[in-house]
Amino acid sequence: MSFQAKASGPQALRPLGSTGLQVTPICIGCAPLGNMPQTFSYEVPEERAIATVRACFAGPFNFLDTAASYGEGESERRLGIVLREFGGLPSGFVLATKADRDMQTGIFTGAQMRRSVERSLRLLGLEQLQLVYLHDPEHISFAEAMQPGGPVEILQQCKEEGLIAHLGVAGGPIDMMISFVETGLFEAAISHNRFTLLNREAEPFWEVCARRGVAALNAAPYGSGILAKGPRAYPRYMYGQASPELLRHARQMEEACERYGLPLAAAALQFSLRDARISSTIVGMTRPERLTETLKLAQQPITHELWTELDAIYRS
């Protein structure tokens, strides 16, 4: 099987920074496929997760994103079951994962990065990982991550050894993420939950990525669910209870979209997709039908008037 991209729109391939990889503007987020009810407040059974991964390799998007920490390896294990069915990663697809601290002990050292990479290779059944991110470095300091023999140096060694093809960084605090990108050591960088209809903290980060030629990826455009399911059904942002101000803005945005006959999720997704600085937007998928639903959301026309109204609500 190989991936055939459409000529334009949310299925059109574009360069992933300087990596030489070509990806769709939408990336399939595999965190919920690891069955993480404590994070997402719902479960994803193995059978449905595997069916979703199979659908991904027959679907409209060629880019998948997971991590060693998602479900303590469960996301990678489930992906690996399907990859073995296909005899490896299907041609034209790109799969990224992340090297993590030990989730039980909190150990975040160079040696742990190597253990994480080696476990990912084993669970996924691959000989090389196309793209690996240093994940959540906010659990240590920038200096600790960059010290000799530390996480970044060991990941670079894994790259030199051919275990990793490309190296990225994925984390939360924007100032710290900018510091990592400015080292020039990373080809791709993920920010999550910080560039949505409700939050624009990542603005300066995208500027640094663009200036450095680093592929910028925006994860969680729905703010972990509130902008997909709606604030009444899911009053949570960034995996915790949303603040009263965020809930107020989300309700106002939902009402504005309803007046234009659009789901709030369409505006939330396209807010990220329309930004030329962002190489790909990572969207969590939990069911096979989410692929076609997401494509439909990406293709719904949105007027300039609605964008203006949504921006005014954000600034109010």
Secondary structure as the mmCIF struct_conf table of DSSP 4:
data_model
#
loop_
_struct_conf.conf_type_id
_struct_conf.id
_struct_conf.beg_label_comp_id
_struct_conf.beg_label_asym_id
_struct_conf.beg_label_seq_id
_struct_conf.end_label_comp_id
_struct_conf.end_label_asym_id
_struct_conf.end_label_seq_id
STRN STRN1 SER A 2 SER A 2
BEND BEND1 ALA A 7 SER A 8
HELX_RH_3T_P HELX_RH_3T_P1 GLY A 9 GLN A 11
STRN STRN2 ARG A 14 PRO A 15
TURN_TY1_P TURN_TY1_P1 GLY A 17 SER A 18
BEND BEND2 THR A 19 THR A 19
STRN STRN3 GLN A 22 VAL A 23
BEND BEND3 PRO A 25 PRO A 25
STRN STRN4 ILE A 26 GLY A 29
BEND BEND4 ALA A 31 ALA A 31
HELX_RH_3T_P HELX_RH_3T_P2 PRO A 32 GLY A 34
HELX_RH_AL_P HELX_RH_AL_P1 PRO A 37 PHE A 40
BEND BEND5 SER A 41 TYR A 42
HELX_RH_AL_P HELX_RH_AL_P2 GLU A 46 CYS A 56
TURN_TY1_P TURN_TY1_P2 PHE A 57 ALA A 58
BEND BEND6 GLY A 59 PRO A 60
STRN STRN5 PHE A 63 ASP A 65
TURN_TY1_P TURN_TY1_P3 ALA A 68 GLY A 73
HELX_RH_AL_P HELX_RH_AL_P3 GLU A 74 PHE A 86
TURN_TY1_P TURN_TY1_P4 GLY A 87 GLY A 87
BEND BEND7 GLY A 88 LEU A 89
HELX_LH_PP_P HELX_LH_PP_P1 PRO A 90 PRO A 90
STRN STRN6 SER A 91 SER A 91
TURN_TY1_P TURN_TY1_P5 GLY A 92 GLY A 92
STRN STRN7 VAL A 94 ALA A 99
TURN_TY1_P TURN_TY1_P6 MET A 103 THR A 105
BEND BEND8 THR A 109 THR A 109
HELX_RH_AL_P HELX_RH_AL_P4 GLY A 110 LEU A 124
TURN_TY1_P TURN_TY1_P7 GLY A 125 GLY A 125
BEND BEND9 GLU A 127 GLN A 128
STRN STRN8 LEU A 129 HIS A 135
HELX_RH_3T_P HELX_RH_3T_P3 PRO A 137 HIS A 139
BEND BEND10 ILE A 140 ILE A 140
HELX_RH_AL_P HELX_RH_AL_P5 PHE A 142 MET A 146
BEND BEND11 GLN A 147 GLN A 147
TURN_TY1_P TURN_TY1_P8 PRO A 148 GLY A 149
BEND BEND12 GLY A 150 GLY A 150
HELX_RH_AL_P HELX_RH_AL_P6 PRO A 151 GLU A 160
TURN_TY1_P TURN_TY1_P9 GLU A 161 GLY A 162
BEND BEND13 LEU A 163 LEU A 163
STRN STRN9 ILE A 164 GLY A 171
BEND BEND14 GLY A 172 GLY A 172
HELX_RH_AL_P HELX_RH_AL_P7 ILE A 174 VAL A 181
TURN_TY1_P TURN_TY1_P10 GLU A 182 GLY A 184
BEND BEND15 GLU A 187 GLU A 187
STRN STRN10 ALA A 188 HIS A 192
BEND BEND16 ASN A 193 PHE A 195
STRN STRN11 THR A 196 THR A 196
TURN_TY1_P TURN_TY1_P11 LEU A 197 LEU A 198
STRN STRN12 ASN A 199 ASN A 199
TURN_TY1_P TURN_TY1_P12 GLU A 201 ALA A 202
HELX_RH_AL_P HELX_RH_AL_P8 GLU A 203 ARG A 212
TURN_TY1_P TURN_TY1_P13 GLY A 213 GLY A 213
HELX_LH_PP_P HELX_LH_PP_P2 VAL A 214 VAL A 214
STRN STRN13 ALA A 215 ALA A 219
TURN_TY1_P TURN_TY1_P14 PRO A 221 TYR A 222
HELX_RH_3T_P HELX_RH_3T_P4 GLY A 223 GLY A 225
HELX_RH_AL_P HELX_RH_AL_P9 ILE A 226 LYS A 229
TURN_TY1_P TURN_TY1_P15 PRO A 231 ALA A 233
STRN STRN14 ARG A 236 TYR A 237
TURN_TY1_P TURN_TY1_P16 MET A 238 TYR A 239
STRN STRN15 GLY A 240 GLN A 241
HELX_LH_PP_P HELX_LH_PP_P3 ALA A 242 SER A 243
HELX_RH_AL_P HELX_RH_AL_P10 PRO A 244 ARG A 259
TURN_TY1_P TURN_TY1_P17 TYR A 260 GLY A 261
HELX_RH_AL_P HELX_RH_AL_P11 LEU A 264 LEU A 273
TURN_TY1_P TURN_TY1_P18 ARG A 274 ARG A 274
TURN_TY1_P TURN_TY1_P19 ALA A 276 ARG A 277
BEND BEND17 SER A 279 SER A 279
STRN STRN16 SER A 280 GLY A 284
BEND BEND18 ARG A 287 ARG A 287
TURN_TY1_P TURN_TY1_P20 PRO A 288 PRO A 288
HELX_RH_AL_P HELX_RH_AL_P12 GLU A 289 GLN A 299
BEND BEND19 GLN A 300 GLN A 300
HELX_RH_AL_P HELX_RH_AL_P13 HIS A 304 ARG A 315
#
